[in-house]
Structures are given as structure tokens and as C-alpha cells.
Amino acid sequence: MQRIANLIVLKDNQVLLLKKPRRDWYVAPGGKMEQGESIYLAAIREFEEETNTHPHQPHLKGIYTMIIQEQDEVIDEWMLFTFVSHGLEGTPYETTKEGILEWHPVESLAHLPMAEGDRTNLQFAVTQQGIQYGTFVYTPDFELLDENIQASSEGEYQ
């Protein structure tokens, strides 16, 4: 099963997103983990490669199972680990081989073109406390068929 780590930066109520040319959809910078690599280091490495910047103290916000299904048969499945950072060092590229980097107000996550599972996990990452867990089931064209979401946060112990 493929493992993907992505990272969204929140700074001054804006988020840094990558607009991918294939569908003109927005994503958080990220990519495939290398063999033996930790999810934390993969998220930082992928973010640095795609943005030319270094994130400030990223932390895990979501763990997701992503499934592509066709006629009730699973044809692809991967794990996605989403991190958030509240700032970065450096000046982001404007364009890369992966797409165009753009700053957007947090509120724009509600309507920018993107996979619905990404919308759910990125909005959680920048607006909620705790960690979110979930499974998203898509068609091969990334139409969302089903989602199952849970969240947890540390609270006071009694």
C-alpha cells in the first residue's frame, strides 16, 4: 500500500496550496514516502522539495485511508498522513514541475476545486484541534462515494 504525506501551512489566516495542472485542483504540497522514511520526515522533505521553503514545527493532523473503487471492487488504496505548520522559512516557488503555488484565505478551502476528501482533511487541519481519522471512497474520476470520519483530541483526564 502506498503511503503519502502532505503538509499545509497556515500563516496570517492564509494557506499555501499547490494547483495541480492535471485537473486544476488544489492540494497541500506532499508526495510519496520513501522506503523506511518516517511520516514526519516525509512530509517535511516533500514540502521542501515542492515549495523551496522549510515549515515551522509541523504536527500531524490527520490519518486517512483513500480508496478508488469501481463497481464495488477496490482498484487502488493508499494511506495519507496530513500535517499542519503555522509558518515557514523562505520564499515559495511560484511554479514547479508539480504545479503553481498560491496563497489562499482559509475560507477558500470551502469552495476551491479539490477532491472532497482533501477539502475535509485540510479544513480540519487548519481550523480544528486534535487529529482526524477517516476513510474516503472514490470512483476512478474522484467522485466521492463514501466517507467515514472520526476525530480525537487530548482533554482533561479524570
C-alpha positions as a printed NumPy array, in Angstrom:
array([[  0.   ,   0.   ,   0.   ],
       [  1.349,   3.405,  -0.997],
       [  1.932,   5.977,   1.764],
       [  1.571,   9.706,   1.064],
       [  2.492,  12.595,   3.379],
       [  1.303,  16.149,   2.792],
       [  1.655,  19.391,   4.702],
       [ -0.432,  22.549,   4.722],
       [  0.975,  25.827,   6.038],
       [ -1.305,  28.278,   7.818],
       [  0.074,  31.821,   8.071],
       [ -1.855,  35.073,   8.61 ],
       [ -5.185,  33.262,   8.013],
       [ -3.955,  32.04 ,   4.618],
       [ -2.907,  28.596,   3.413],
       [ -0.272,  27.657,   0.847],
       [ -1.754,  25.336,  -1.772],
       [ -0.452,  23.663,  -4.902],
       [ -2.65 ,  23.881,  -8.002],
       [ -2.07 ,  20.678,  -9.965],
       [ -2.25 ,  21.046, -13.763],
       [ -3.96 ,  17.705, -14.476],
       [ -7.373,  18.679, -13.079],
       [ -6.687,  22.269, -11.948],
       [ -7.408,  21.015,  -8.441],
       [ -5.727,  22.29 ,  -5.295],
       [ -3.794,  20.081,  -2.88 ],
       [ -1.422,  20.518,   0.034],
       [  2.195,  20.015,  -1.062],
       [  3.262,  16.44 ,  -0.487],
       [  4.016,  13.124,  -2.067],
       [  5.101,   9.54 ,  -1.713],
       [  7.074,   8.382,   1.279],
       [ 10.377,   6.666,   0.637],
       [ 11.076,   3.194,   1.97 ],
       [ 11.928,   3.318,   5.678],
       [ 11.139,   7.057,   5.936],
       [  9.087,   8.374,   8.852],
       [  5.823,  10.14 ,   8.025],
       [  7.133,  13.283,   9.742],
       [ 10.347,  13.461,   7.706],
       [  8.5  ,  12.563,   4.505],
       [  6.059,  15.444,   4.989],
       [  8.915,  17.904,   5.544],
       [ 11.005,  16.556,   2.646],
       [  8.12 ,  16.623,   0.185],
       [  7.068,  20.109,   1.309],
       [ 10.617,  21.456,   0.957],
       [ 11.041,  19.864,  -2.488],
       [  7.76 ,  21.286,  -3.786],
       [  7.926,  24.744,  -2.213],
       [ 11.621,  25.635,  -1.684],
       [ 10.74 ,  26.559,   1.932],
       [ 11.002,  24.975,   5.387],
       [  7.862,  24.537,   7.553],
       [  7.845,  25.63 ,  11.213],
       [  7.243,  22.785,  13.673],
       [  4.783,  20.68 ,  11.655],
       [  2.484,  18.35 ,  13.514],
       [  0.189,  15.523,  12.474],
       [ -3.479,  16.437,  11.915],
       [ -4.923,  13.506,  10.008],
       [ -4.527,   9.873,   9.016],
       [ -6.673,   8.668,   6.137],
       [ -7.332,   5.609,   4.009],
       [ -8.051,   6.59 ,   0.412],
       [ -9.8  ,   4.047,  -1.796],
       [-10.578,   4.047,  -5.501],
       [-13.462,   1.724,  -6.236],
       [-15.071,   0.644,  -9.491],
       [-18.253,  -1.44 ,  -9.481],
       [-17.743,  -2.388,  -5.811],
       [-14.168,  -3.544,  -6.479],
       [-11.186,  -1.773,  -4.897],
       [ -8.753,  -0.885,  -7.676],
       [ -6.368,   1.316,  -5.656],
       [ -5.766,   2.151,  -1.994],
       [ -3.287,   4.348,  -0.141],
       [ -2.699,   5.965,   3.233],
       [ -2.498,   9.753,   3.562],
       [ -0.828,  11.486,   6.52 ],
       [ -1.685,  15.214,   6.721],
       [  0.44 ,  17.679,   8.69 ],
       [ -0.027,  21.372,   9.502],
       [  2.556,  24.066,  10.153],
       [  1.929,  27.607,  11.376],
       [  4.58 ,  29.35 ,   9.332],
       [  7.543,  28.743,   7.105],
       [ 11.046,  29.977,   6.343],
       [ 11.932,  31.115,   2.833],
       [ 10.062,  32.305,  -0.217],
       [  7.946,  29.682,  -2.009],
       [  8.446,  28.939,  -5.669],
       [  5.74 ,  30.437,  -7.881],
       [  5.653,  27.411, -10.189],
       [  7.215,  23.971, -10.022],
       [  7.065,  20.812, -12.101],
       [  4.191,  19.814,  -9.783],
       [  2.084,  22.938, -10.422],
       [  1.51 ,  26.507,  -9.234],
       [  1.892,  27.524,  -5.581],
       [ -0.649,  30.045,  -4.335],
       [ -1.683,  31.567,  -1.007],
       [ -5.442,  31.487,  -0.336],
       [ -7.606,  32.627,   2.586],
       [ -8.568,  29.719,   4.866],
       [-12.232,  30.287,   3.943],
       [-11.464,  29.458,   0.298],
       [-10.907,  25.806,   1.248],
       [-14.71 ,  25.555,   1.268],
       [-15.03 ,  26.255,  -2.467],
       [-11.712,  25.821,  -4.313],
       [-11.709,  22.888,  -6.746],
       [-10.249,  19.831,  -4.994],
       [-11.08 ,  16.264,  -4.062],
       [-13.796,  16.298,  -1.378],
       [-11.681,  14.199,   0.976],
       [ -8.882,  16.768,   0.688],
       [-11.379,  19.525,   1.457],
       [-12.479,  17.679,   4.605],
       [ -8.983,  16.94 ,   5.883],
       [ -7.409,  20.318,   5.005],
       [-10.253,  22.279,   6.617],
       [ -9.888,  20.154,   9.752],
       [ -6.092,  20.614,   9.759],
       [ -6.278,  24.404,   9.827],
       [ -9.42 ,  25.005,  11.905],
       [ -9.793,  22.199,  14.474],
       [ -7.946,  20.791,  17.476],
       [ -6.876,  17.158,  17.659],
       [ -6.346,  14.552,  14.988],
       [ -8.834,  13.376,  12.386],
       [ -9.056,   9.83 ,  11.04 ],
       [-11.065,   8.672,   8.102],
       [-11.694,   6.647,   5.002],
       [-12.674,   8.177,   1.682],
       [-14.013,   6.044,  -1.164],
       [-13.885,   7.483,  -4.697],
       [-14.685,   6.481,  -8.255],
       [-11.714,   6.407, -10.669],
       [-12.702,  10.003, -11.609],
       [-12.529,  11.052,  -7.933],
       [-16.241,  11.382,  -7.371],
       [-16.719,  10.828,  -3.644],
       [-18.808,   7.712,  -2.99 ],
       [-18.459,   7.447,   0.781],
       [-16.603,   8.857,   3.754],
       [-16.231,   7.746,   7.331],
       [-14.676,  10.333,   9.681],
       [-13.627,  10.252,  13.334],
       [-11.616,  12.733,  15.413],
       [ -9.822,  12.692,  18.728],
       [ -8.162,  15.261,  20.924],
       [ -6.41 ,  15.239,  24.248],
       [ -8.505,  16.658,  27.025],
       [ -8.551,  16.716,  30.755],
       [ -8.198,  13.341,  32.384],
       [-10.37 ,  12.43 ,  35.328]])
